[in-house]
Amino acid sequence: MTRDWKQWEGQIVNNTFPLRQYLGGSTHSAVFLTERRGREPQRTVIKLIPAHPATAGVQLSRWEATAKLSHPHLLRLFETGSCQLDKVVLLYVVMEYAEDNLAQILPHRALSPEEVRDLLKPALDALTFLHGKSLVHSRLKPSNVMAAQDQLKLSSDSLFRSGDPAGSLGPASAYDAPEAATGNILPASDTWSLGMTLMEALTQRLPAVEGMTEPLPETVPAPFMGIAHCCLRRDPQRRCTVADIATRLQPNSSTSQQPSTLRIPAAAAKWRYVFVAAVVVLVAVALLIGPKLLNPRPDAHPGSSVSSQPPASPDAQNAPPMPEPMAGATEAKPSPRKQHDEHQSSKAAAPLRAPAVAAAITPSAGGTDHGKVLQQVEPVVSKSARNTISGTIRIRVKVAVDAAGNVEHVTFVTEGPSKYFARQAMQAAQQWKFAPPQVNGQAAPSAWILHFGLRKSGTEVDSEPAKP
């Protein structure tokens, strides 16, 4: 059953968790930005799934058990429960916000062997932790390999006890091990999924694990060919363990240099996995593979109309939840037209997150009757993505501003041709600050139209009060 999850934007789950921006979803789940209330509201995401009477209790107990786990490379779960929206009974889990995920990168470029090695190390660390507790990740795939808080992290909302039935796994995935179809979940199932993810990361396509014919000219370098070959054995008993993979990654390992005949057939292209950034946007690999590459810092420029140069450092040229996925939140696929638009506008991944670029400015329009702009934030766009721009990409958004001068809601007036650039503009707009207009001596809400003009050479920013 297809659901229009986006219609629930603005509703509040159990009077506690407001459903902010819809990030993405499938027939089985939806993910929204939300926040945990406290002294300092914490940006998080909330995942909603339909509640089935036969499995709801088991699912909640699994989430509650996962929330007690602590590992630097696992996404944290905070709160779980059930709710009802428009007479639909749902289960929810509130999770740590992840800025980027690997699935956002692979439609645009493959990872280098060095990047894959840096990605594998924390992933293996997390899997070692889980398998040591007789747990299985069960949904390892690129959209569930994320960057959050300057760390590479795996999603954690799908953990199973080893040997548990797989009935509540959700929709089948091309990354699932063969035994998952029979309801058997094992640690070896994770190594199969890791092998599939590894091959896609290096080649931008999933391997055909049977009938390998018509090999492509390129091959996968050592030690990754051997690792994938060992992970993708149909018999779970013959697959690599996580410890085996870690050993093969060691530079002095004898097995790391063994040749492999593994090739990626051209026919495997039919399994190409494309992730829709209904939650989230295209990113670059640096955000996924290490803190040293995770902190682009664009400079602020004062003035109501700003033209800025893109970051010149190598860090900003590479980029990990959206917020899905954020937490594996979306499995829906974009239309061919949308894929084409996004490919033309951003052929390289770019960072989704960076500290706000803000400056106190004078208002570009309106007087005291409309209030004024106090802080503007430019969209954060990496040099690699900016280089794909031809001409000017114009995006206009309308922001609803509360009486305190904070942006409450953002809607597109002109979205532009690319979801990536549109999302960057929306994220920037959410961070603007305003001096509210005065009505009868009291601060009042207001509305503004923000103009973003993205060019290869820089970004223009302008603003005007929205017409009533």
N, C-alpha and C positions, 0 to 999 in steps of 0.2 A: 504494500500500500504506500503510495507516494504521499508525503506530507509537506505542507507549506510551513516549514518551521519558522521562516522569517517573519510570519505574521505575529509571532509572540514577542518580537522585540518591544521593549518598553514594559512588559509585564514583570511582576515580582513573584519569585518562588517563595512560598511560605512566609511572605512579608519580610523576607530577609535578604534574598539575593536578586537584585534587579537584572533583568536580561538586557544587556546593552547591545552591542553590535553582534549580529549573527555572523559567525565565522565559517560555518560550513556544516555539512551533514550528509546523511544518506537516508534510506528508508528505515534504517535501524537506529540512528542516533543523530543528535544535533549538538553543536557546541556554540556557546555564546560567551562574550566577554561579560564579566561580572566583577564584584568586589566583595571583600570581607570587611565588615565594619569593625571599627575599633578606634583607638586613638589616631592611628594613621591608616586610612582605608588602603587595603592591599589589593592590587590588581590581580585577578585570578580569572579562571574560566570555569564554566559549569557545563557539564555534559548531561544531556537528557536522553533517556531511552524509554521505550514503552514498557510498562510494568505487566509482566505475565504472571498470573497467580501461582503457577506451578514452580516458577524459578525466581520470583522476586526476592524471597527471603534468602536464598542461597547467594544471589548476586550482591545483596547488601552486606551479607556477612563477609564475602570475599573482599569487598571494598574496605570494610571496617578493619579487616586483618591487614590489608595492604597499608592503610593509613598509619599503622604502628611501625612499619618498616622505615629504616633510615639508611640511605646510601647516597653518596654525592652524585652518582650517575643514574639515579632513578628519579623520575618526576614525582613530587610529593602530592599525596591526596590529603585534603583537609577535613571535609565534612561530606556525609552522605545522607540520603533520606528519600522519602517519597513525596510527591506533590500532585496537584491536579490543575491543569490548565485547559480551559474551555471543555470541561467534562472529560478530558483525557487523563488517565492516571499514568504517572511517569515516575521513574526512579532518577535520581540525580546524584552526581558526585562533583564536588568542587575541588579543582586541581590547581597546581602551580601553573603560572602563565609561562608558556614557551614562545619565544620570539620567532623562531625559524624551524624548518624541518627539511630533511634531505630531499624529500619528494618535490620540493619547490625548485630545486637546482637541476635535477637530472633531466627534465625535458629540454634544458638549454645547453648543458655540457656535462661531460663525464668528469669524474675526479681523477686526479693524478695518483700514481701509486703512493707517493708520499702522503697525500691527503687521506687516502684510504687507510694507510697504516696508522695515522694519527686518529682516525675515526674508530678503528677497530680496538685500540687499546682500552679506552674507557668502556666501550660496549662489552668487551670481554670481561672487564672487571665487574660490571653490573650483572652479567649472566653468571659469572662464578659465584657471586653473592646469592643470587636467586637459587641456582641449582644446589648450592650448599644447604639451603633451607627446604629442599625438596619442592621447590616452586618452578614453574615454567612460565616464560613470558607469554607465549602462545600467539602473539600477533606482531612478531618482529618483521618490519618492512620499512621502506624509506620514510613514509609519513610519520612513523613512530620513533624516528631517530631525530632528536631535537636539540636545540640550544636554549638554555635557560640559565639566567644568573651566571653568565660567563662559563658555563659548563656544558659539555655534551651530555645529554640525558636520554634515557629510554622511557617511553610511556610506561605507566604502571597500573592502568585501570583494567587490564585484561589478564592479570595473573591467575594461574590455576595451580592446584596441587598436582604433582606428577601422578599420572594415572587417572585423574578425574575425567569423567565423560565430557566431551566437547560440545554437548548439545546447546549450550548458551554462548558459544563463541561469537555468534553473529554470522553475517554473510561470509561465505567461503572466499578465500583470497588466493591469487596465483602464487603467493609466497608460502602457503600452507604445505606442510610435509604430507606425503601420501597417506600416512597412518591417521592423519586428522580426519580423513573422510570416513574412517571406521569408528570415530569417537575416541581415539586413543591419543592422549597428550603426554609427551615425554620430553626430558631435556634434549634428547636427540632431535626432537622436532624443531627446537630453537636453532640448532646448528644447521639444519636444512634451510630454514628461513634466512639465517645469516649468510649462507652460501649464495642464495638467490639475490639477496640484497647486495652482497659483495660484487657479484657479476654485473648487476645493473649499474652499480656505482662506477665501475670501470669501463662499461661499454654502452651505457644508456639503454640497455634492453635486457630482458630476462632470457636466460638460457632455455633452449629446448632440451629437456633432460632425457628424452628418448629419441632415437632415430637421428643422431647428429650427422647430418650430411650438409653439403654445400657450405663449407666453412668460409667465413669471411677472411680477407687478407690479414687483418690484424689478429694478434694473439694476446693473451693476458700474461703479463710478466710473472716470473717467480718472485716471491713464493705463492702468489695469489692463485695461480692455476692449480697448483697442488692442493691448496686449502679448499678451493671450490670443488675440485674433483672428489675430495674426501668428504666434504659436507653433503654433497648431492648424491650419495649412494642411497638407493631405494630401501635397502635393509637398514633399519635404525641401529642395529647392533654393530654394523660395520662403519658407521660414520665417525668423523672426528668428534672428540669431546672439546669443550672449551679450552681445557688445559693443552690438548694437542695443538689447537690453533695457535695459542699463545707461544708454544714451543717453536712452531714453524715460523713465527714472525721474528724469532731471534736471529740476528745477523750471522751468527756462527753455527746455526742449526744445520746439520747435514741434510735434513729433509727439506729445508727451505730452498735448496738449490736443485732438487730433483726435478727432472723434466716431466711435463705432463702433456698429454695429447688433447686436453680439453680445448674445444673451439666453440665459438658462438655462431650457430648457423643463421643464415639470412632469414630463414623461415621463422625464426623466433621473434621477428619484429611484430608479428601479430599479437604478441603478448605485451607490447609496450604499455607501460603504465603511466598515465597522465593524471596529475593531481590538480583539482580545481581550487583556486585560491578564494573560495567563497568565504573562508576565514582569514585567509592569510595571504601572503603575497610571495613573489619570487625573491629568492635570497642568494647570496653568494657563499661559497664554501667556507670562508674564513670564520664565519660566525658559528660554524658547526664543529670546527676541529681544534680550537684552542683559544684560551684567553688572550694569547699574544696577538691574535688577529681579530679580536672581537670588539675593539673599541674605536671605531671611527669617530672623529671629533670635528665636524664641520664648524667653521667660524660663524659667529653672529655678525649681522650687518644692520646698523640702525637705519631708520628711515621707513616711510610708508610704502615705498616701492624699492625693492631690493634686487640687485643682480649680483649673484655670487658665483665664484668659480667652484667647480667640483673638487672634492678632495683629491690631492695629488699623490698621497702616500699609497704604497702597495696594499696596505691593510684595507683601504676603502674600496679597492678594486675587487675584492673577493668577499663573499659573505660566509634558523633555526630554529609562529601556536603560534600560528597561529593559530598566537595564540594560537590543529587539528590542529592541522590539525593539528596540530595541537591535540596532543593526547590521542593521536589517531582519529581525529574527529570527523574527517570527511573522506568518503570514498566515492562521492559523486564525480562524474566526469564532465568536463566542459563540452559544449557544442563545438563542431569543427570550425565554425566561424570564429568563436571566441578564442580557440587555440591559435588560429591564424593571426588574429589581431594581437594577441599577447606575444606571439613569436616575432612578429614584425617590430613591435615596440620595445621588446626587451629580450634579445637573444642571449644575453649573459645574465647570470644570477646576480642579485644585488642585495645589500644588507637591508633587513627589515627594521632593525632597531638601532638606536644610538641615542645618546643624551640629547635633550631638547636643545635646539638652536634658537635662542630667544634674545630679544633686545627690546628695551623700552623705546617706544616711538611716538611720534605725534600722529594724530588721526589724519587719514587721508581724505576724509569727507565728513560732513556733518559737524555741528557744533555741540553745545551742551545739551541740546534737545535730544540728541542721539547717543550721547556718551562718546567715548573715544577708545581707541586701541592702546593698551598699555604694553602688551607683549605679543610679538608675532613669532611664529616658528615656521621655518622653511621645511619643505619635504626633504627627507634624507635620501639621496639618490647616489649610488656609487658611480665612479667614473666609468666602469665597464658597462653599466646599464645606460648611463647618459650618452655614451658613444653610439648607441643604437638609435638615438633620436634624429630624425630628419625634420628640419623646420622647428616648429614650436608645438608642444603638446599643451593645450589649454584646458584647465580643470577649474570649475567653479563650484563652490560648496556654500550652502546656507547653514549658519550656526545659530542655534537658539541659546541665548545667554541669560543666566539667572540674575537676580538682583545683586548677587555678590560679585558679578563680573566673570563667572566661570562658564565655560561651554557645557551646556547640558545635552545637546543633541546636534548631530551633524547629518545633513542630507545633501545629496548631489544635485546640483543644478545642471552642470555639464560634466559628465564622467570621463570623457576622453576615450581613446581607443584601447587603452591597456588597463587591466585590473591592477597590475603592479603599481603603476604610477598613480592611479586613482587611490589606492589604499595608502600609499605614502602621503598623499595630500590630505586624506581624511585623518590619518594619525597626527599629522602636523596641526591641522585645524583644531583638533580636540585639546591642544595644549595652549591655545591662545588665551590671553587675559584681556579684560576690558574694564574701563571705568563706566559703570552703569549710568544711564540718564537719570535725571532728577525730575520726579513728577510730584508736585505739591510738597516739595521738600523731602521726598522719600525716594530712595533708590528703586528703580523699576527694571523689570526684564527688558531685553532688547533682542534684535535679530540683525545679523550682518551677512553680507555676501563677501566671500573671500575669493580672490582671483590668483591662481597659480599658473605661471607660464614657464614651462620646462623646456629648455633648449640645451643643445650640446655644450654651449659655452657657459651656461649658468641658469639661475632661476630668478624670475621676476615675481614679486609678491605685491598684491594691492588689496584694498578692502573698501567697502562702502556700506552704509546702513541699508538694510533691506527695506524695500518699499512695503507699506502696510498692505 
